[in-house]
Every structure is written in C-alpha cells, then in structure tokens.
C-alpha cells in the first residue's frame, strides 16, 4: 500500500472544523496582523514553555536572527553551534554578521556535545546555540554550567513541549536558555498552515526589545528606535496554531508510542541503531531517526516499496559550499560526518495505523534479510 513520510491531511481531517472556525473568525474580523490571536497564542506558548514571555514572529529562522540581534551579536563576534542541524541555525549567525564556529555532536543523541562546545569557545565567542535535534532536548543545562558567562540561544524548532530532568527539576523546551526559539513550519509537531515562529525568554528587557525588533525596530507607528525587521506572526497562523495546541501532547504521545513500537521491532537487527533518548529526556520525536548500515541502499529499497523516508542531514554544515570561507575540511567533525552517512528517518506521525507501522518494519527487515 505504501506509507508516506508525513501525512498532514490525516491530521487535518481530525481537527478541520475547529481550525476552519478559528480561521474564519480572523477573516470576519479582517484583522490579520498581530492582534489578539497572536497575543493569545503567545500566552499559551509561554505557559507551555514555563517562560515569562513569548514573542511571535514570521518563522523559525527569523526567531534565531531576532534572538542574535537582541543580544547585540554581529560583526566580529563568534557563535558556537553544531554542524549537524538544519541550515537555518548557522545561516542566521552568518546573516547577523557573526561567524559560525562549529563543535561536534554527541554520537548517542546527535545533539551538541558540551565538551566540544566548551573547547570551541574563544575570546570572540558571544553565544552558544544548542539545537534540540529530532525532538530531544539538548543538554542546555550542562552547557550553561560549563559556560556561565555566555548567553544560550536554544534552537527548539523541533522540540516544542519536550522535557528534560535536571536534578529534581523538569525543564521544558526553551525554558532554561537565555532565549528559546520555535518554528511552526507545517511539518513540525505543532505546525501552521504556512510559516510561523516564536521566541521565549525569562528576561523582560529582552522580550521588550524582541517585540520592537520584529516590527521595524519601533513600538509606536512611524517611530523607530533602531533598525529592525518585518517579522510578524500572521493572525491567521496564530489562530490555526492555537486551535491545534490542545492536541499537541496527545500527538507527541502517539509519536512516542510509534517510536517504542519501532524500537521493539528493530531490537534484534544488528544493522540498525534505534534513537537513543538520554535518561531524563522525554522526546517529542519530530523525527524518528535511526542509524542504518548501507543507508543509501536501504533508502532506495524503501522508495521502491512505497515507504517514505528522509535523510536529516546528508551534508554537515561545515562542508557546505557557502561556508567554505570558515576553513573547515573533511574530518574536522568526525561524529557529525559519520552521522550524515548513516542517519535515516522513518514515518512517525501520530495518525499512523499499526498496519502501516508493520509495513514499514517489514520492508526494513526484508532489506536486511531478517
């Protein structure tokens, strides 16, 4: 029958009436820019994230760029981050005028290694951006403890609602960093019907500046305290996201059930390493990403059988042509480079039926002769 990597229509069918009604309220009001729909979503995301403030913006990439600007990071500065992530993380650093400095990942979790991040810091370092890859929180607490003088921007684009135990305390995505950033790209666990982003912080001064920066640097019409951006979250997208938000935890729980089903089914396959979730972490499994022997051949086999899959990410950022000026070469970050040759993500969305999971499992096991 075939199984898609992601089927957004299956989700939409379960919430269509609520989402359409929310959108039509905005249409009937004819108020599309910021306003109460955005403020309502900001309050809800702040509560979800245990954050004092949340600021909506146009997309997850802008969330990172606005965070960097709010921290006055620019030309001559360095920002440490991982080379094994989506391009936007390092692209935002570059577009802020700063220099991306990469540090290798923990091979178990794919997240930024605190030890590697610490070793990459120089006198020019102004911030660190850990990424919560594939829905599992990065060790923001450990990085903060090792580098207490540096602000942290947590790229939580893939992890909204995920948690991590730190001692006796449970922290949520975006909570413990100086600034946390979210993406509402349609494929996210909480995805809009277009682009959208959100920034969270505990710092009132930063929140005030972020609100100013997203509207051309001014809070009063035609008065500008600084040069900012046009990066507002649309009211229509905020309405969609607010209608979907009550379902987020059940969707994430369904993803965890699907992940556990895969884990059990692949446990006896020596050619497969299922995702490693760090003790104390509760992942939202934005992706179910395993390491696979003969990865490219497996992906080709899945395609022939109608099974969706994807490689996140096939070329680490330090080897991207646009970052050649940074001077990195093959071998600079061996764990990131190894992961790029082995990772493969399988369908994990909440609406998958058991029969579909079994179909995916059967095709993978067929490939390995098991």
Secondary structure as the mmCIF struct_conf table of DSSP 4:
data_model
#
loop_
_struct_conf.conf_type_id
_struct_conf.id
_struct_conf.beg_label_comp_id
_struct_conf.beg_label_asym_id
_struct_conf.beg_label_seq_id
_struct_conf.end_label_comp_id
_struct_conf.end_label_asym_id
_struct_conf.end_label_seq_id
STRN STRN1 UNK A 3 UNK A 3
BEND BEND1 UNK A 5 UNK A 5
HELX_RH_AL_P HELX_RH_AL_P1 UNK A 8 UNK A 29
TURN_TY1_P TURN_TY1_P1 UNK A 30 UNK A 30
STRN STRN2 UNK A 33 UNK A 33
BEND BEND2 UNK A 34 UNK A 35
HELX_RH_AL_P HELX_RH_AL_P2 UNK A 36 UNK A 48
TURN_TY1_P TURN_TY1_P2 UNK A 49 UNK A 50
BEND BEND3 UNK A 52 UNK A 52
STRN STRN3 UNK A 53 UNK A 57
BEND BEND4 UNK A 58 UNK A 58
HELX_RH_AL_P HELX_RH_AL_P3 UNK A 60 UNK A 70
TURN_TY1_P TURN_TY1_P3 UNK A 71 UNK A 72
TURN_TY1_P TURN_TY1_P4 UNK A 75 UNK A 76
STRN STRN4 UNK A 78 UNK A 82
BEND BEND5 UNK A 83 UNK A 85
TURN_TY1_P TURN_TY1_P5 UNK A 87 UNK A 87
HELX_RH_AL_P HELX_RH_AL_P4 UNK A 88 UNK A 95
TURN_TY1_P TURN_TY1_P6 UNK A 96 UNK A 97
STRN STRN5 UNK A 99 UNK A 103
HELX_LH_PP_P HELX_LH_PP_P1 UNK A 104 UNK A 104
STRN STRN6 UNK A 105 UNK A 105
HELX_LH_PP_P HELX_LH_PP_P2 UNK A 106 UNK A 106
TURN_TY1_P TURN_TY1_P7 UNK A 107 UNK A 109
BEND BEND6 UNK A 111 UNK A 111
STRN STRN7 UNK A 112 UNK A 112
HELX_LH_PP_P HELX_LH_PP_P3 UNK A 113 UNK A 113
HELX_RH_AL_P HELX_RH_AL_P5 UNK A 114 UNK A 120
TURN_TY1_P TURN_TY1_P8 UNK A 123 UNK A 124
STRN STRN8 UNK A 125 UNK A 129
STRN STRN9 UNK A 131 UNK A 131
HELX_RH_3T_P HELX_RH_3T_P1 UNK A 133 UNK A 135
HELX_RH_AL_P HELX_RH_AL_P6 UNK A 140 UNK A 146
TURN_TY1_P TURN_TY1_P9 UNK A 147 UNK A 149
BEND BEND7 UNK A 150 UNK A 150
STRN STRN10 UNK A 151 UNK A 155
TURN_TY1_P TURN_TY1_P10 UNK A 157 UNK A 158
TURN_TY1_P TURN_TY1_P11 UNK A 160 UNK A 161
STRN STRN11 UNK A 163 UNK A 166
TURN_TY1_P TURN_TY1_P12 UNK A 167 UNK A 168
STRN STRN12 UNK A 169 UNK A 172
TURN_TY1_P TURN_TY1_P13 UNK A 173 UNK A 175
BEND BEND8 UNK A 176 UNK A 178
STRN STRN13 UNK A 179 UNK A 183
TURN_TY1_P TURN_TY1_P14 UNK A 186 UNK A 187
BEND BEND9 UNK A 188 UNK A 190
BEND BEND10 UNK A 193 UNK A 194
STRN STRN14 UNK A 197 UNK A 201
BEND BEND11 UNK A 202 UNK A 202
HELX_RH_AL_P HELX_RH_AL_P7 UNK A 204 UNK A 213
TURN_TY1_P TURN_TY1_P15 UNK A 214 UNK A 214
STRN STRN15 UNK A 215 UNK A 215
TURN_TY1_P TURN_TY1_P16 UNK A 216 UNK A 217
BEND BEND12 UNK A 219 UNK A 219
STRN STRN16 UNK A 220 UNK A 220
TURN_TY1_P TURN_TY1_P17 UNK A 221 UNK A 222
STRN STRN17 UNK A 223 UNK A 223
BEND BEND13 UNK A 225 UNK A 226
STRN STRN18 UNK A 230 UNK A 230
HELX_LH_PP_P HELX_LH_PP_P4 UNK A 232 UNK A 233
STRN STRN19 UNK A 234 UNK A 234
HELX_RH_AL_P HELX_RH_AL_P8 UNK A 235 UNK A 245
TURN_TY1_P TURN_TY1_P18 UNK A 246 UNK A 247
HELX_RH_AL_P HELX_RH_AL_P9 UNK A 248 UNK A 266
TURN_TY1_P TURN_TY1_P19 UNK A 267 UNK A 268
TURN_TY1_P TURN_TY1_P20 UNK A 270 UNK A 271
STRN STRN20 UNK A 272 UNK A 273
HELX_LH_PP_P HELX_LH_PP_P5 UNK A 277 UNK A 278
TURN_TY1_P TURN_TY1_P21 UNK A 279 UNK A 280
STRN STRN21 UNK A 281 UNK A 282
BEND BEND14 UNK A 286 UNK A 287
STRN STRN22 UNK A 288 UNK A 292
TURN_TY1_P TURN_TY1_P22 UNK A 293 UNK A 294
HELX_RH_AL_P HELX_RH_AL_P10 UNK A 295 UNK A 304
TURN_TY1_P TURN_TY1_P23 UNK A 305 UNK A 306
STRN STRN23 UNK A 307 UNK A 307
STRN STRN24 UNK A 309 UNK A 310
TURN_TY1_P TURN_TY1_P24 UNK A 312 UNK A 313
BEND BEND15 UNK A 314 UNK A 315
HELX_RH_3T_P HELX_RH_3T_P2 UNK A 317 UNK A 319
BEND BEND16 UNK A 320 UNK A 320
HELX_RH_3T_P HELX_RH_3T_P3 UNK A 321 UNK A 326
TURN_TY1_P TURN_TY1_P25 UNK A 330 UNK A 333
HELX_RH_AL_P HELX_RH_AL_P11 UNK A 334 UNK A 342
STRN STRN25 UNK A 343 UNK A 346
TURN_TY1_P TURN_TY1_P26 UNK A 350 UNK A 351
HELX_RH_AL_P HELX_RH_AL_P12 UNK A 354 UNK A 367
TURN_TY1_P TURN_TY1_P27 UNK A 368 UNK A 369
#
